[in-house]
Amino acid sequence: MINWNLRKKIQNLISGQKKGDGLDRESGYRDLTPESDTKNSEEYIRALHWAIKNKDVKNIALSGPYGSGKSSVIKTYLEKYPKTKYLSISLAAFSTPMKSVNGEGEDDKSSSLANDWTLDDVDENVIEEGILKQLFYRVDVGKIPQSRYRKIKKLSYWKMFFTLLMLTVVASAVYLEINPNVLEDFKNTVINNGAFFHLNQWLSYAVFTVTIFGLLLLITTVLKYVMSNFRIANINLGDKASISKKEEKESIFDKSLDEIVYFFESTTYDTVFIEDLDRFNQPNIFIKLRELNTVINNYDNIKRKVVFIYAIKDDMFKDEERTKFFDFIVPVIPYINATNSGEILRGLLKFEKGEDGTYKSMNYDISDRYIWKISPFVQDMRVLTNICNEFLVYKRTLKTTKLKDEEMFSMITFKNLYPKEFAELQAERGIVKDAFQEKEKFVINEKQKLEEQIVPKREILKNVHNDILLDLKEIKIVFLGFLSYDNGTYYPLKNLQINNGTKYSYREIIKEDFDLTKFENMNQVIIGYDISNDYNEKTHTVSNITQKMESEGNQYLKRMNDLQFSEKSKKQELISEIQNLEEKIAKIDGYSLKELIAEFGEDFLPEGISKYGILKFLLINGYINEVM
């Protein structure tokens, strides 16, 4: 039954056809006030009404988490039972310092508001004072004339004038009653003064009357100005007595108990709805209210039952304390949670089901996949509604922005869930700024690591060439020695002629760029050599060169070719590794935060970012990025 009601409530919200849903269909905005939902709150209303009418029930709890719809239940109840004589007390509990009743000791808190101030720091007297204000300022001062809590009333000019006029008439009548002869003298004076200006009797009376009225209007004007612009700041009584605030240990409720009882005695209110009191996390105030309720209901001159109804969160009281404190508890089940907030958000953003079975927004470039990814982070209906309202304002105002709809919606969601952090972001500081600064640090460190890997590879590349050359030269010397030794005789080689072709000097052959392919397919090799004490060059034709090369010479050639190939291979491998590292450096340098997290993980993000659940999600998915 519950699931069915919840689903119907969501469907009503999505369709936007429910009466009193707060939607302005022309602008697309929704208000954030509680919604009246008689159909889906039927059981809550029935239970609440039963408890109110029960003569033994005087303290009732509407219990549920924030955003569960407790205020909507109250609004729906009052619409269904409009004759209820009720008072509504709602304390706006925000993280803002409030002056204590003596006005002292709060300046230090206000200076450190953004860091460590919480609602737990609010003094109980401040809360009690707020409740009293809402009680006494609800009714006209005429209903509680004996109350010490007097409101400043607007001064009526004409009311003051007619009061002065009546006082003047009454005073004149009394005076004439005491001294009747004065009237005749007065008439003669008026007529004589009129005659001085050549006025007849009746015209003289008229001028006198107008003059009196003009004088009264002038007095009224002066009096209203004085009463509107001047106040008595302090009253000193002699040298030793003064009226001033005195520090007492009594609470506001205790000092004003007779006033509160007098209030209910003089009015007809029988139901008091109290909301937002649980946000202060001070159970003592509930104890005082229960005591107050008991005093009111036990007072003989109050002939009716007065019920206090508290809208509280489920964990306001521990264990069984809740059932001991309240006479009846109505549990309010939240209809928005992590599993269905996406469905509600679909409706707010006007998603419609397409022919392919997928949901698409008709007005915005927001995907259904995005909705289901971001919606679990928002589980309060008011917050969800306000996000959509603000998105609509931003969307219609920032027409030339480069932000995509999903990026804009993400920023507004973050703004609503973490307004302080969003303000810091706009001021180029805070947790988001830290995340991007850590990204830059990580990029610099990673580039440095890669560059440190490149340096030794470049050194190896340089050394490989030198090592290969040394080995190749040694093999060439051994190979030439092999050719120079023929039939047991060593011929000190000076030059070499291959297949009756070009002669190559020893020094030329030893060079690194000598073409080793010239030693292939040798049919004839003539060695030019010198003999000591003989300046003429001698020559010697190597015998059986083909057999000699086949038996051992070709192995030297293979070793030389292998070394050259090895050098090329090693060089290419090292060059490829260096190029890969350089590409990585260039790539990392251009990475967005999203790409960096995808490549290296999220460990480099600043400590403490995990407590901002949605921020981590937005950064990882790139909905908050560098180009915003």
KACOR-V913154 format. One record per run of one state. SS is the DSSP state (helix for helix, strand for strand, loop for the rest). FROM is the first residue (numbers start at 1). TO is the last residue. If there is no record, write none. Layout:
SS;FROM;TO / SS;FROM;TO
//
This chain:
loop;1;1 / helix;2;15 / loop;16;22 / strand;23;23 / loop;24;29 / strand;30;30 / loop;31;41 / helix;42;53 / loop;54;58 / strand;59;63 / loop;64;69 / helix;70;80 / loop;81;85 / strand;86;90 / loop;91;106 / helix;107;111 / loop;112;112 / helix;113;116 / loop;117;118 / helix;119;121 / loop;122;123 / helix;124;136 / loop;137;140 / helix;141;144 / loop;145;156 / helix;157;178 / loop;179;180 / helix;181;196 / loop;197;200 / helix;201;229 / loop;230;235 / strand;236;237 / loop;238;240 / strand;241;242 / loop;243;251 / helix;252;255 / loop;256;256 / helix;257;266 / loop;267;270 / strand;271;275 / loop;276;276 / helix;277;280 / loop;281;282 / helix;283;298 / loop;299;306 / strand;307;312 / loop;313;313 / helix;314;316 / loop;317;320 / helix;321;325 / loop;326;327 / strand;328;331 / loop;332;340 / helix;341;348 / loop;349;350 / strand;351;353 / loop;354;358 / strand;359;361 / loop;362;366 / strand;367;367 / helix;368;377 / loop;378;380 / helix;381;397 / loop;398;404 / helix;405;417 / loop;418;418 / helix;419;426 / loop;427;430 / helix;431;484 / strand;485;486 / loop;487;488 / strand;489;490 / loop;491;492 / strand;493;498 / loop;499;502 / strand;503;505 / helix;506;510 / loop;511;515 / helix;516;519 / loop;520;524 / strand;525;531 / loop;532;533 / strand;534;541 / loop;542;544 / helix;545;589 / loop;590;592 / helix;593;600 / loop;601;608 / helix;609;611 / loop;612;612 / helix;613;620 / loop;621;628
//
